Every structure is written in structure tokens, then in C-alpha cells.
Amino acid sequence: MATPIRTQQTPPSAPPTAPMEQSVDKRAAVPERHLPAWIHSKAANVRRTARTIGHHPTVIWIGWSARGWWHIARIEHDKMVGDYPQMIRTARAHLAAGKGDAKTESQFGALVERRTEQLKDRKRKYWITRGLLGAPVAGGALYGMAECGVWISALYAIAAITVGAIKGRPHSVDPGKVQIHAEDGDPFPIADARNRTEAAECVRRALASEGIQVKEVEANRRYEWGWEVTVRLAKGKPADIVAKAPDLETPLDLPENGLQCQPMRKSRGRVVLRLVQSDPFAKMPGAPERKPNSRRMHEKQIFAYRMDGQAFEASLLGIHGIVVASSGGGKSVMLRTMADALTACSDVLVGDLDPGGNGLDPLSEALGVRAIGDDNMGQIEAILDQALRIAKARPALFAKLGMKENWEPSPERPAIVLFIDEYPQLSDRAKELAVKILETGRKSRVQLILAAQEATKDSIGKAIAESIALKIVGPSRHQDVVQVFGAGAISDGWRPDRLDPAEGNAVGDDLRDASQAYIRGVGSREPLKYKFLFLEDKEGRRRARERAAAGRPTVDAESLAAAGLDHFGATEADRLRSDLPKIVMMARGAFAADDDPKFLSTLAIWEYLAAHDPDVWALSLFGDDEIKSRKTAAQKVSAELKRAVDAMGLDIDMGTVQITGGARGYRLDTIKQITGETVAEAA
């Protein structure tokens, strides 16, 4: 590049100067003095000799070869032991941390033993495999040495040094870390990154373009679908990156929702970024074959795969669950996958309750009880009522049947798992029965898997959120994430609201993010995307037929007798009328919420209405005086019930009754007459 020429102006006041006279030294040059060898110290000689030897090609090749064979040995060692040493150390750490807790010691002690045996088995298989491959090679080498002597041995040595040198020669350094410099370049697409260092630099530039100050960026790993990068913040908080994730996708040239952020719990200054360039689940397998009665409920089964390739493997024993996904989000696929795993167990009775659709239709032949459609609300309530009775009765049988603190499922005494799709469409009584089961059913192994398109405060309340251990949220709304995962979930990277549901009868790429979800509970604690295994309708029906033919478990006689039941399941007589007024169903729900007492005061019914429908029954709507307002509200309850019964054309006396010394109200039998339950029970 040419150097600019600057014209210097001479001050006008300066007089001209004469040229300076230069002198030249014409003496002969003195040669440089060298110190004699004997002056050098012995240490200097040793260092010089070692440096000379170290740079000799023969020594360099031997060093490269040694490093290469050491690298090969490390690779072979990793193949032999895998991740088992780390898993064993982790299990031992948990065992040490849980010292004094018998349950924890038993759990992790067994895990250490199992991992140790698995490591031994892996080593045994490794040596057998390597022995089969190495024996012919070693035999041939020994034969050659015996026949040809020193020349073939020298050839082997040269070959060994050459192979090691090729493996051990220095390569260009790829540290994978980038330190922040004062001068930033322009962002470039992540697709242009050819190694870890370039990927880290790409992310650093993108963050700098959005005003996010970081101390360090490290590219951890490259997957088939993209990059995983850890960012260490210089200031601010992880929520800053989470909030700007959509804006960062532009400089990184990622697809929509292609940047996923995960703040690290152990170091709040670090955030793991996953740059998703393609479908992480493109090569995911389908639902594995599960033979009839080949599993037990306590065994872990695979339900989904995580985007980093890890399987979501869990046991649903003693677990309540909830699935939230908008229309097209794959909710039915998720429920069907779990039901497929449970119907393959010999010690689980699976039920399907769906007031809004066809439920688990492909697996219907393998189900123990089933009630679907909005005209079957009575049957749904009947099944939930029976399940609640069994849940309350079973603890009294633990000691009698030789069980410990929980019901122990077996083919003769199975667990009960009821899938309830479209939970918000349940009647108030059905919802109250479900909440009671969530509170009391875990020990009795009477479990619920709830599902809904939205998680509203009215349908997914505090009692449900606290009682459910397994929470699955697919494509959904922002408020659904907060309602299920908690207020801080969004800033911690739980973003199912950024997943896109399928539209219409989508196939292939049009499925978008259907059946993908974030999972919390049962071993899943990280905000990573999962995709549930897919079971086709035709395949599901085949499996259901085989399982039904092999025999499915039924509720044991001991549980039925203790609960005062002669059967488990609804009949046609349990079907309630579909035209029942809302006030009637809510009054029935008030009784169910209080465990169906024989009598409930009108004021107690109003309190239930005010809690579940405050827009109509809030105390403030009846005046400023609290005492008068409560009296007015109770009177309105009686008036509304009487008006509803008259509109239904029923000849039922709706006058309130008074229990000795108490408030006026209604008997349970009276409400059952309105709903038709008395007729159903008589039938």
C-alpha cells in the first residue's frame, strides 16, 4: 500500500540553513569476538546438546510416534470402558451424599453394583472382539519374524513408527475458546464455521452485535443438527440472552426458533446456546416393539428422545402426569406413546376418559375401562368416583397383603392409570374427583395422566400443579408455560411457546414441531427439546389385539371389597343427561369436593361457586355488608337451583332442609335426583 506524502511547510520566519557536513570513519572493521568453547559452562553445553538432539529428525519421528500410539491407546481405552467410570463415580457420590437414608443408600448402592457389572461386561466383550481381530494379525507377524528374522522385524518397527508418527504429528491448534478483544468484526452465519474456534467466534460476534457483553465463548460440541456453545457473561443476566434469542437468529442465519438458551444452574454467569440448523430428530427411531405382558410398571421404558440423542427413559410407577399442547401440537401422540408402554405391562389397568374426542382409540382393545364423548360425562364421573374409592381403601390393605408403604402392583393386583384428555371439558364434579385422586392416589397406585390444549388457572389450579410430578408441555402459549412450569421458567430457557404446531392434516416437513415437548420431572431437569415416539394407528391396533388376546389385568377383589364396589367401570345406566344446567353440575361439584357428605349447607355451596365462578358469585357482587351479602348469595343459590329444576320439568321438592342446630341446605340424595344418579344406581 502506498504511503501518503505529506508536504511540510517551512515557517517564513526561519532563515535558510546550510547543509550539514558529514564525516566518514575509514578505519578497518574489527571482527566479532567469539568466546572459546572451554569458557562455556557444562550446563550450557548440555542444553545446547539436548536442543541439537531434540531437533534431529529421528528423535522428532520417535516423539511423534510415541504420542500417536498414546493417542491410539486412549481411544481404545475409551471404547473399552465408555462412560461407565464417570457414571459409577456419580452414583458413588450420590451414595455418599445420601448416607443415613436407607432408601437412598439402597437405590444408589444397587446402581453402583449394576454399573460395575455393566462395565465388566463391556470390558469382556471388548477383549473378545479385539482378540478375534488381533489373533490372526499377531499370528502372521510372529510367523514372519520366525521365518525372515531381523529384516521383517525392522520392517514391522518402521511400520509401527510410521503409523504412530502419522497419528501423533502436530496439527493446527483448535482451542475452541475465544477471548474478547477490543475490536469486533461483523457477524457471519454459523453455517460458515468450519471448526470449534470459528463457531465460538461466530457466536461472539452475534452477541456483540446485540449489545451483550461476554467474557468468554466456548464451542463445546458439534452435532449433526448444529452447534452447542457455552457463553460466559461479563455483566447482565441469562434472561438477557433468552429475551434476545429471536433477534440473535438473524445474524447467526438460523431458522425460526433455531436458537435455544439454557442458563446453567450451578453458574448463573454461564449460558448454554444450542444453534439448531436442521431437524435434531430426523433419524429418530419409531416406537419399539413391546410384546404383550412383557413389561412391569416399575421397569423403565423409552417414551421420547432428547435433541442431543439421549433417550427419555422412565418408569411411571406412582407418577401423576400432565400434558399440555395446543391443537396440532401432538398431544394425542404423547398420550398414545405412554399408553402403549403401559398396556404392555402385566400389572397395570389402563383407562381412557375423554369428553372431547376419540381418546386412545388405536389401543382401545387393550384398555380396561373407557368412556369418551361429551354425552358420557356420567360414565366418566362414575369411573373417577370408583377410582377415588379404591385409592382411599387400598392403604388399609397394605399390612394385610404384606406390602410396605405403597401398593405393590402385580398381575393379580394391578395399578390403575387413567388417561384424561381434554381435562377442562370435565364437569365440575369430575374435576373435583380428579383432584382428590391426585391428592390421595399415589400410594395406592391409582394414577392420572391429564391432558389439555391450554393450561388456564381455572382448569390447572395450584392443587394440580403441586400434585403432579411429570409435566410435559408441547407447542403452547406463553401463559401455559408459566402456569405449568412456574413463573421463572421462561427466563430459565423453558420455551415450548416457541414450538410451532402442525396445521391441518400435515405430513413430513409440514408437521413442524408436532409431538415435540419440554419435559420436567422423572429425571428430566434441563430445558431441552424432546420428541415422543410415534405409533401409527394400524400398528397400535395390532398391538392392542395381541395384548387383549394375551389377557389384561382387572381390579383385584380385595380392593373392590374394601371400596364397597362390586365392579370397576361404568355401565349405560351411569350416563348422565347432557342438558343439565351449570348450576346443577356446580352444586354437584361442591358435594364431590367435600367427599360427598350427606348434607351441605347452602352457604357452603355458594362458597364453592364463588371460588370456581367468581364472575357470577363473588361476594362483592351482593353488596358491601358482608353478613347481608352472604345471606343474599345463599338465597340466590336456592333460587337458581329451583329455577333449573323447574326448567327441567322435574317433580322434586327443592325446599332447603335444616340439620339440628345447623344452617339450611340440601341433602346429597336431592342433588343426585336432579342429576339422575339415583336412577343409575338403582339400575
ABEGO torsion letter per residue (X at the ends): XBBBBBBBBBBAABBBBBBBBBBBBABBBBBBBBBBAAABBAAAAAAAAAAAAAABAAAAAAAAAAAAAAAAAAAAAAAAAEAAAAAAAAAAAAAAAABGBAAAAAAAAAAAAAAAAAAAAAAAAAAAAAAAAAAAAAAAAAAAAAAAEAAAAAAAAAAAAAAAAAAABBBBBBAGBBBBBABBBBBBBAAABABAAAAAAAAAAAAAAAGBBBABBBBABBBAAEBBBBBBBABEBAAAAAAAAAAAAAAAGBBBGABBBBBBAABAABBBBBBBABBAAAABBBBBBBBBGABBAABBBBABBBAAGBBBBBBABGBBBBBBBBBGAGAAAAAAAAAAAAAABAABBBBBBBAABAEBAAAAAABABBBBEAAAAAAAAAAAAAAAAAAAAAAAAAAAAGBBABBBBBAABBBBBBBBBGAAABBAAAAAAAAAAAAAAAAAGBBBBBBBABBBAAABBAAAAAABABBBBBBBBAAAAAAAAEAAAAAAGBBAAABBBBBEBBBEAAAEABGBBBBBEGGBABBBBBBBBBBBAAAAAAAAAAAAAAEBBBBBAAAAAAAGBABBEBBAAABBBAABBAAAAAAAAAAAAAGGBABBBAAAAAAAAAAABAAAABAAAAEABAAAAAAAAAAAAAAAAAAAAAAAGBBBBABBBBBBGBBBBBBAAAAAAAAGAAAAAAX
